[in-house]
Amino acid sequence: MNLPAAQLWIIPALPLLAAGLGALTPRPARRFAAAAAIAGMAGALIFSILALRSAAADPSAHSFSNFAWFDLGHGAVTLGWLLDPLSALMCAMVSLVGLLIFIFSLGYMDADENFTRFFCFLSLFASAMLGVVIANSLLLLFVGWEVMGLASYLLIGFWFHNPVAAAAAKKAFITTRIGDLGFLLGLVWLYNATGSTLLYDGGRGVLEAGPLGGLAMPALAGGMAASTGIGLLLFCGAAGKSGQFPLHVWLPDAMEGPTPVSALIHAATMVAAGVFLIARVFPLVSADLTQAAAPIHALTVVAAIGVITALLGASIAVAQRDLKRVLAFSTISQLGYMMLALGVGSWVAAVFHLLTHAFFKALLFLSAGSVIHASHHEQDIRRLGGLRGRMRTTFATFAVGMMALAGVPFLFSGFWSKEAILHAALEWNVSTLPLYAGLAGVILTAFYMTRLLCEVFCGAPRSEAAAHAHESPAVITIPLVILAVGSIGLGFLGTPAWPWLQSQLTGETVAARSILEGGGLTVLSIVLVAIGIGSGWALYGRRPRATESAPDPVEAAAPGLFTFLGARMKIDEAYAATLGRLNSLGAALADFLDRRLWGGLVSLLGRIGEGAGLMNTGADEAGINAAFDAVSGGLRRTGQAYSRAQTGSGQGYLRALAVAFVVLAFLVLMGGGR
Amino acid sequence: MSPLHLCLAFSSLLFAVGLTGALARGNSILVLLGLELMLNAANLNFIAFWRFGPHGSPATGVVFVLFAIAVAAAETAVGLALIISMYRHQRNIRLPEATRLKG
């Protein structure tokens, strides 16, 4: 049984329906809301697997189904669904990881009074991501992208009564919005240049040869291609969503949301969307490579940002003391790796790492959630410790996630995907910097993950909460075990010896290679992992931290550096001092202009109007009114004069009659009877 | 002086007496009396002109005067009713004080 592209909309529609049901569910109906969300996600998973079967039948085909959304002028705005191995794999990953996170939330959010609302938002989030994944139109992708931004805002600020969480939600929303502006501009530019936002449209889509050839022509100043500009603008959006430097600042703060939300943001949705976007429009972003003379290629910028982000995230993670923040910075660092892979031209390696990372990062976050749940929301690693004996399942799954992230060789998926990235970086002929940065990141990653594992699970408990922690219920541990299996097994889909995933994604058979080919680099990275884990063990594992206040070994060795890294390289402060201040300055200037200049002009106009009104009144009163007054005054006086004759005395009237008669008779007689 | 002139002189005198009474007295009934005198002076003229003038139809003047006397009687009845209602309003029947209709 297969799922054709025309029916692909079912996959995001099911969670969306669940979100709608959840929104209408009254608060006490917890079971119903959770059941709807989990059923929606399970349905999405089943249809994703069907879609994957359809896509695997012919990996090189991009089967699409377009439809007109609405007519506009001479044309129509067309949207569509796209079914190829990339979208099908992403759908399967998002719905599987999402489903496990939903099940985990059953246990984790059990005590929360807004349980139904939580599942409503989770479903909306997952639905938006699935919508992004299956979109065959950048416009539809953007719609899902923005819905996802909204859902992330709602979920990061889920505990909005905590002002820190509310601020973090706002920060995430505004920071990603800066990137989204770039995305929107790129979208408009693309539509202007090609008249379409469809990715594949039987030869007219923007990712197909005809329009791409036009876009790659040098059209801008300095011989830059239009595709470079569009690609960089789209990358702005991806950088915002995927937490790339310099827009990474929202990601650590997003830890204020509930832990399942962190897992969802960091693994299946949100940050994955940015990498997915660049992988999806890779033909467009890489189109300018045909112009060797162009001053800058979009992918070079992507690679540079990836390098900076990978190193920045990894080094800050070394000095963080919050369990979830270490993981957040490791996510930033791993996203840097993915961007680096995209930048050096291997979008397949980036997607491979995206998929494996989704599993082990969800695993790490959910294991951390299990620890936090067990130790009554204690997240400071200095106050944890000694959980190895008390939480065996969680320890085992966390250790699997840690080894996958650190890239422990051969067994764990993170190793294979990281190797794929490093080999791609080795083959890049523009610069060797990404390779060295990737290798440095390997040491740092292994080091800080070992530190985290040792601090949380080794030694003696350093707080009441940690001392009384006990293993979480099955509803929490079962998703962990499934994710741990995925974190191990997924790597084998993309090994050099059996490159199934690579063949699927590229749509052509990738020749199998021996693992030993290019073995020098593999050996080097294994040695680096060993150095990282070894030094981590030497500093943190051999003599675990004894008390909460004991100094960190790195802090003891280089206090200045540790504080600098602990303060996240002061990037937030730098933003506050520069951009924040610039903004306040602009606001003050605008305020001044408003009050003085525009305000003065407006009140001047007002005064002129007032003066005209006064003149008008004067003319009315002095000229027209006075004339009327004079006339009516005259009339009144005449009336008064006449009314004096009306004495009301009957005899007076009679007298007047008599006199008048006499006078009349006299006149008649004198006139001689004429 | 012919009888006609005597009659006219007498009726003029009578009219002047009535007019004086109507204009000079304050009592409404006396004013009404004065009006009746003037009316009768006019009636006297009718009779005189009929008796001493060129003869038309046999009883024109007398019929005219009889009509006038009947109308005057009705008019006097209306006048007296007015005087009664005037008394009800202002507790006397002095005509110079009845100026309420003045605007």
Interface residues (C-beta under 8 A of the other chain):
Chain A: S643 Q646 T647 G648 S649 G650 Q651 L654 R655 A658
Chain B: L19 A22 L23 V31 L95 P96 A98 T99 R100 L101 K102 G103
